[in-house]
Amino acid sequence: MYDIYSNNKDDSWRYTLGKSGSRTLLTIGLNPSTATKEKSDTTVAKVEGAASRNGFDGFVMLNLYPVRSTNYNALPVAIDVAAYNENLDQIESLIASGKNSVIWAAWGDSIFARTYFVESAKQLIVRLEKHNVSWCHFGSLTGAGQPRHPSRLSYDWSFSPLDLGALAKTLGT
């Protein structure tokens, strides 16, 4: 079903999932849930739908943290350093290999549930700056200034540029 997929040996960590296209939307969520190379889940289905309705013929689902969980609150409080670093490296490598990438920030206020979510977002903003990317969000920002998670989206919304300076302030930088 999906031709873009990278994970660890036992599939407990997922780094990338998506479909190739000539115009690809890169989406950064919180952490992967149940979607695999063979089947979608609610978040991935919504990302794919929003991408296709907005002129993208491909998409890649990425996350701030690659450890699978259907509930982000069930993730450990302590970070798995290997998972964290490999995730950041894979995201940067994917973006470095493309041109004029469009990144949809899509993690919601749940980013504040774990310090490593916030640190990952900060690291990605810094690491990806040199790759000439365009950041966007879908719909309005949350009351806390965060880009909304795809599971809560309405297809009536639209993409808007994401102000990284304002976002950085909400993340404590």
DRENDO-1510 file (C-alpha; in Angstrom, 1 decimal, always signed):
<recs>
REC; n; res; u; v; w
REC; 1; MET; +0.0; +0.0; +0.0 .
REC; 2; TYR; +2.8; +2.5; +0.9 .
REC; 3; ASP; +6.1; +2.5; -1.0 .
REC; 4; ILE; +7.9; +4.8; +1.5 .
REC; 5; TYR; +8.5; +3.0; +4.8 .
REC; 6; SER; +11.4; +2.8; +7.2 .
REC; 7; ASN; +11.3; +1.3; +10.7 .
REC; 8; ASN; +13.4; -0.6; +13.1 .
REC; 9; LYS; +13.8; -4.4; +13.1 .
REC; 10; ASP; +10.7; -5.3; +15.1 .
REC; 11; ASP; +8.6; -2.3; +13.8 .
REC; 12; SER; +8.2; -0.8; +17.3 .
REC; 13; TRP; +9.8; +2.4; +15.8 .
REC; 14; ARG; +8.6; +3.9; +12.6 .
REC; 15; TYR; +10.5; +6.7; +10.9 .
REC; 16; THR; +8.7; +7.2; +7.6 .
REC; 17; LEU; +5.5; +6.1; +5.9 .
REC; 18; GLY; +4.1; +7.4; +2.7 .
REC; 19; LYS; +3.5; +7.4; -1.0 .
REC; 20; SER; +5.8; +8.7; -3.7 .
REC; 21; GLY; +4.7; +11.6; -5.9 .
REC; 22; SER; +6.0; +14.5; -7.9 .
REC; 23; ARG; +4.6; +16.9; -5.3 .
REC; 24; THR; +5.0; +15.4; -1.8 .
REC; 25; LEU; +3.7; +16.8; +1.4 .
REC; 26; LEU; +5.9; +16.0; +4.4 .
REC; 27; THR; +3.9; +15.9; +7.7 .
REC; 28; ILE; +5.4; +15.9; +11.1 .
REC; 29; GLY; +3.0; +14.5; +13.8 .
REC; 30; LEU; +3.7; +13.5; +17.4 .
REC; 31; ASN; +4.5; +9.7; +17.3 .
REC; 32; PRO; +3.4; +6.8; +15.1 .
REC; 33; SER; +0.4; +4.7; +16.1 .
REC; 34; THR; -0.7; +1.6; +14.2 .
REC; 35; ALA; -0.2; +2.4; +10.5 .
REC; 36; THR; +2.2; +0.0; +8.7 .
REC; 37; LYS; +3.4; -0.5; +5.2 .
REC; 38; GLU; +0.3; -2.5; +4.5 .
REC; 39; LYS; -2.4; -0.6; +6.3 .
REC; 40; SER; -3.4; +3.0; +7.2 .
REC; 41; ASP; -4.7; +4.3; +10.5 .
REC; 42; THR; -6.9; +7.4; +11.2 .
REC; 43; THR; -4.1; +9.9; +11.3 .
REC; 44; VAL; -2.4; +8.7; +8.1 .
REC; 45; ALA; -5.7; +8.5; +6.3 .
REC; 46; LYS; -6.5; +12.1; +7.2 .
REC; 47; VAL; -3.0; +13.2; +6.2 .
REC; 48; GLU; -3.3; +11.4; +2.8 .
REC; 49; GLY; -6.8; +13.0; +2.3 .
REC; 50; ALA; -5.7; +16.5; +3.1 .
REC; 51; ALA; -2.6; +16.1; +0.9 .
REC; 52; SER; -4.6; +14.9; -2.1 .
REC; 53; ARG; -7.3; +17.6; -1.6 .
REC; 54; ASN; -4.6; +20.3; -1.7 .
REC; 55; GLY; -2.7; +19.4; -4.8 .
REC; 56; PHE; -0.1; +16.9; -3.4 .
REC; 57; ASP; +0.1; +13.6; -5.2 .
REC; 58; GLY; +2.4; +12.1; -2.5 .
REC; 59; PHE; +2.9; +12.4; +1.2 .
REC; 60; VAL; +5.3; +11.2; +3.9 .
REC; 61; MET; +4.2; +10.8; +7.5 .
REC; 62; LEU; +7.0; +11.7; +10.0 .
REC; 63; ASN; +6.9; +12.2; +13.7 .
REC; 64; LEU; +8.7; +14.1; +16.5 .
REC; 65; TYR; +9.4; +10.7; +18.2 .
REC; 66; PRO; +9.4; +7.4; +16.3 .
REC; 67; VAL; +8.3; +5.0; +19.1 .
REC; 68; ARG; +4.8; +3.5; +18.4 .
REC; 69; SER; +2.0; +4.0; +20.8 .
REC; 70; THR; -1.7; +4.5; +20.4 .
REC; 71; ASN; -1.7; +6.8; +23.3 .
REC; 72; TYR; +1.2; +9.3; +23.6 .
REC; 73; ASN; +0.7; +9.4; +27.4 .
REC; 74; ALA; +1.7; +5.7; +27.5 .
REC; 75; LEU; +5.1; +6.6; +26.1 .
REC; 76; PRO; +8.0; +6.5; +28.6 .
REC; 77; VAL; +8.9; +9.7; +30.3 .
REC; 78; ALA; +12.6; +8.9; +29.6 .
REC; 79; ILE; +13.8; +9.3; +26.0 .
REC; 80; ASP; +15.2; +6.4; +24.0 .
REC; 81; VAL; +18.3; +8.2; +22.7 .
REC; 82; ALA; +18.9; +5.8; +19.8 .
REC; 83; ALA; +15.3; +6.1; +18.6 .
REC; 84; TYR; +15.3; +9.9; +19.0 .
REC; 85; ASN; +18.6; +10.5; +17.2 .
REC; 86; GLU; +17.8; +8.0; +14.3 .
REC; 87; ASN; +14.5; +9.7; +13.8 .
REC; 88; LEU; +16.0; +13.2; +13.5 .
REC; 89; ASP; +18.7; +11.9; +11.2 .
REC; 90; GLN; +16.2; +10.1; +8.9 .
REC; 91; ILE; +14.0; +13.2; +8.7 .
REC; 92; GLU; +16.9; +15.5; +7.8 .
REC; 93; SER; +18.2; +13.0; +5.3 .
REC; 94; LEU; +14.8; +12.7; +3.6 .
REC; 95; ILE; +14.4; +16.5; +3.4 .
REC; 96; ALA; +18.0; +17.0; +2.2 .
REC; 97; SER; +17.4; +14.6; -0.7 .
REC; 98; GLY; +14.4; +16.7; -1.9 .
REC; 99; LYS; +13.9; +20.2; -3.3 .
REC; 100; ASN; +11.7; +22.9; -1.9 .
REC; 101; SER; +10.1; +20.6; +0.6 .
REC; 102; VAL; +6.7; +21.6; +2.2 .
REC; 103; ILE; +6.5; +20.5; +5.8 .
REC; 104; TRP; +3.1; +20.4; +7.5 .
REC; 105; ALA; +3.7; +20.7; +11.3 .
REC; 106; ALA; +0.9; +18.7; +12.8 .
REC; 107; TRP; +1.5; +17.7; +16.4 .
REC; 108; GLY; -1.1; +19.7; +18.5 .
REC; 109; ASP; -0.9; +20.7; +22.1 .
REC; 110; SER; +0.1; +17.2; +23.0 .
REC; 111; ILE; +3.7; +18.2; +22.2 .
REC; 112; PHE; +3.8; +19.4; +25.8 .
REC; 113; ALA; +3.2; +15.9; +27.2 .
REC; 114; ARG; +6.9; +14.9; +26.9 .
REC; 115; THR; +9.9; +17.2; +27.0 .
REC; 116; TYR; +11.5; +15.2; +24.2 .
REC; 117; PHE; +8.6; +16.1; +21.8 .
REC; 118; VAL; +9.4; +19.8; +22.4 .
REC; 119; GLU; +13.1; +19.2; +22.0 .
REC; 120; SER; +12.6; +17.3; +18.8 .
REC; 121; ALA; +10.5; +20.1; +17.3 .
REC; 122; LYS; +13.2; +22.6; +18.3 .
REC; 123; GLN; +16.0; +20.4; +16.8 .
REC; 124; LEU; +14.1; +19.9; +13.5 .
REC; 125; ILE; +13.4; +23.6; +13.1 .
REC; 126; VAL; +17.2; +24.3; +13.5 .
REC; 127; ARG; +18.4; +21.3; +11.4 .
REC; 128; LEU; +16.0; +21.9; +8.5 .
REC; 129; GLU; +16.6; +25.6; +8.2 .
REC; 130; LYS; +19.5; +25.1; +5.8 .
REC; 131; HIS; +17.4; +22.9; +3.4 .
REC; 132; ASN; +15.1; +25.7; +2.1 .
REC; 133; VAL; +11.8; +24.2; +3.4 .
REC; 134; SER; +8.4; +25.8; +3.7 .
REC; 135; TRP; +6.6; +25.1; +7.0 .
REC; 136; CYS; +2.8; +25.2; +7.1 .
REC; 137; HIS; -0.1; +24.3; +9.4 .
REC; 138; PHE; -3.6; +23.2; +8.6 .
REC; 139; GLY; -6.5; +25.2; +10.0 .
REC; 140; SER; -6.0; +27.6; +12.9 .
REC; 141; LEU; -3.4; +27.2; +15.5 .
REC; 142; THR; -4.4; +25.9; +18.9 .
REC; 143; GLY; -4.9; +28.3; +21.8 .
REC; 144; ALA; -1.4; +27.4; +22.9 .
REC; 145; GLY; +0.0; +28.4; +19.4 .
REC; 146; GLN; +0.5; +24.9; +18.2 .
REC; 147; PRO; -0.3; +23.4; +14.8 .
REC; 148; ARG; -3.3; +21.1; +15.0 .
REC; 149; HIS; -3.0; +17.4; +14.8 .
REC; 150; PRO; -4.5; +15.7; +11.7 .
REC; 151; SER; -6.9; +13.5; +13.8 .
REC; 152; ARG; -8.9; +16.7; +14.6 .
REC; 153; LEU; -8.9; +18.2; +11.1 .
REC; 154; SER; -11.8; +19.4; +8.9 .
REC; 155; TYR; -11.2; +19.1; +5.2 .
REC; 156; ASP; -12.8; +22.6; +4.9 .
REC; 157; TRP; -9.7; +24.0; +6.5 .
REC; 158; SER; -6.7; +25.2; +4.4 .
REC; 159; PHE; -2.9; +25.3; +4.7 .
REC; 160; SER; -1.3; +28.5; +6.0 .
REC; 161; PRO; +2.4; +29.4; +6.4 .
REC; 162; LEU; +3.7; +28.6; +9.9 .
REC; 163; ASP; +5.6; +31.5; +11.6 .
REC; 164; LEU; +8.6; +29.7; +13.1 .
REC; 165; GLY; +9.6; +32.6; +15.2 .
REC; 166; ALA; +6.2; +32.7; +17.0 .
REC; 167; LEU; +6.2; +28.8; +17.2 .
REC; 168; ALA; +9.7; +28.9; +18.8 .
REC; 169; LYS; +8.4; +31.3; +21.5 .
REC; 170; THR; +5.6; +28.8; +22.4 .
REC; 171; LEU; +8.2; +26.1; +22.6 .
REC; 172; GLY; +10.4; +28.1; +25.0 .
REC; 173; THR; +13.2; +29.1; +22.7 .
</recs>
